[in-house]
Amino acid sequence: MEQTHWYKDRVFYQIWPRSFCDGNGDGVGDLLGVYEKLDYIHDLGCDGIWFSPLYPSPGVDCGYDISNYLDIDSLYGGMEAFRKVLDGAHERGMKVIMDLVVNHTSDEHEWFQKSRRRIEPYTDYYIWRPQRLGGKLPNNWDSVFEGKAWQWDEVRKEYYLHLFAIRQPDLNMDNPLVRQEVKRIMRFWLELGVDGFREDVITFISKRDGLPNDYFMPTVRGIKHYNHGPRVHQYLEEFKRDALSRYDCFTIGEAPLVAPAKALDYINEKDGQLNTMIQFQCMNADCFLVDYAVLPFSARRLKRAFDQWQEKLQGKAWNMLYLENHDHPRVISRYGSEKYRAESGKMLAAAYLFQQGTPFIYQGQEIGMVNWRPKHASEYEDVQTRWHYENWFADVLSDETRLKWCHRASRDSARTPMQWSAEKNAGFTTADKPWFSINENYREVNVAAQEKGPDSVLQFYRKAIAIRKRLRVVRDGTYVDHQKLSGSLFVYSRTLGSERLLVVCSFVERPVRFRAPRGFDLAHGELLLKNYGSELSGNGFTTKPYECRVYHFT
Ligand code: NOJ
């Protein structure tokens, strides 16, 4: 089928279902709640939705442990509610993409239950290995979430591989029957009318033959043997050929540890297997590769990531733009300032929304939600956070220090319920108790208040998205970073013929003197967007804390 690349004109909104909106009053977000908020998402200017997993799941990894790929969890309202939301979205001209999690399943999936009992044809659906001599594990790989990557199964009397939680066994993608299942899942949802997939850790699906030990990495040992593994392109090509290419759909691959050159193997527009990728380099401006290896924030590092992806993909492949999702703490708390919450929230929006690519906004980002910091570690729900708290340096660091560490790095910081209003439970649920804690700042930071305030973060996002949609230069213009060396200002332009856009962002509180780059006369530009007043002095200005401005030149 002809691929129209419709996603290039869209802005997506990510829904992490448990915490978005509870429509049936049981304390957990659901599809009835989503249905009620479709107009809100549409009014924001978003015309695409990515749903984090909605499938039946025991919830060990909040839905990323799937026990049935062809259904919707009754917790969220089941298939009927999903169809209603899908139709409601389509009626409003919005596209809907699903999370496709096929590197692993839940251990409650029927395939795993049969595989562990060696019931055909499921025996080789997973990666099983016998115990080695001396009771040793099959290899030295680590899991990303919980200790070693191998778990002994008493039923089958073998180890199975789990790159994530213990209860998330990895599928054996080398088995053609497993690939048939993946294609069946894709077709099932595409036939139902969904518009594409966000493919979870898709670069992990092919493991090196022989599963060799990894003596290279200090942590997440093994990753060099399964990230971008030997047959990953072959398998993705097969999925594209037999399923995806038959629909005008959108595919995004989640890709940890990928740089642009490597990404082009997956997403180049000539013969790539996916449309775009979730890269992690823009998430590494205050940490080393993973959120828990914390470093001070560096605007230069962030800019370098932005520049690389913009420059190296230009004309060859399409970017996916984001600053938040359910796997990272809130961006204002990381790259901005909670003291200047609204100002820095707006600046961060301007810093990424005018780049080339398809932007994604994570629920709550558009109102400037910030990190949740529990008083007790026992309040964390996330499997990764709990394991980290209990095991990382537990013998040398105090409970308090480890709790602070989690405050800084936990994914739960960004998973608290959406703050709809100043009413009880932030208007998220009518139940007495929501499934998860609510950030205490909901009385000030909420949608209802920001609907009323003309200068709120929410209104800023609306304006920014509307500008993005209106100006072709944002979709197609060439990108230039004008102050690569600055550690405080990010100044980029987009140019398409005689039309130009200039975006000025300050990443610091202190005043910085900004002078327009050569060839730009600010007095002749139209100031489309700003987070403060707008005086000029000469062909520039002195920035206020986290100031941003967007100028348009025709
Ligand atoms: C990436 C997902 O975004 C994350 O939430 C999940 O825990 C892991 N993959 C495992 O599925």
Residues whose N, C-alpha, C, O or C-beta is under 5 A from the ligand:
A	BS01	NOJ	D61 Y64 F164 D200 V201 D327
